[in-house]
Amino acid sequence: MLEVTATEFKKNLGKYLTLVNKEEIIITRNGIPIAQISPPKKKSIVNQLIGIIPDDGYSLDDARMERLLRNEDSI
């Protein structure tokens, strides 16, 4: 974990945005932590597609039910 002052963070924003991919950054003001920046959590492929694929009302539950019905038909 890297600790930097608010002034240092502001002056070198680009540098710290690159570093945040490797470790969390704590921003301090007068020696007191005021913010924490951490890398984004990995999203699943499904979450990455939200907003890209149009919402047609077909839900995850609908997909599960359809798959179960197909499996029953094949037995």
HUWO-V567577 format. One record per backbone hydrogen bond with DSSP energy under -1.0 kcal/mol. CO is the residue of the C=O (numbers start at 1). NH is the residue of the N-H. If there is no record, write none. Layout:
[[CO | NH] [CO | NH]]
//
This chain:
[[2 | 26] [4 | 28] [5 | 9] [6 | 10] [7 | 11] [8 | 12] [12 | 16] [13 | 17] [14 | 18] [15 | 19] [16 | 20] [18 | 21] [19 | 22] [19 | 23] [24 | 2] [25 | 37] [26 | 4] [27 | 34] [27 | 35] [28 | 6] [29 | 32] [32 | 29] [35 | 27] [37 | 25] [44 | 48] [45 | 49] [49 | 52] [49 | 53] [59 | 63] [60 | 64] [61 | 65] [62 | 66] [63 | 67] [64 | 68] [65 | 69] [66 | 70] [67 | 71] [68 | 72] [69 | 73] [70 | 74]]
//
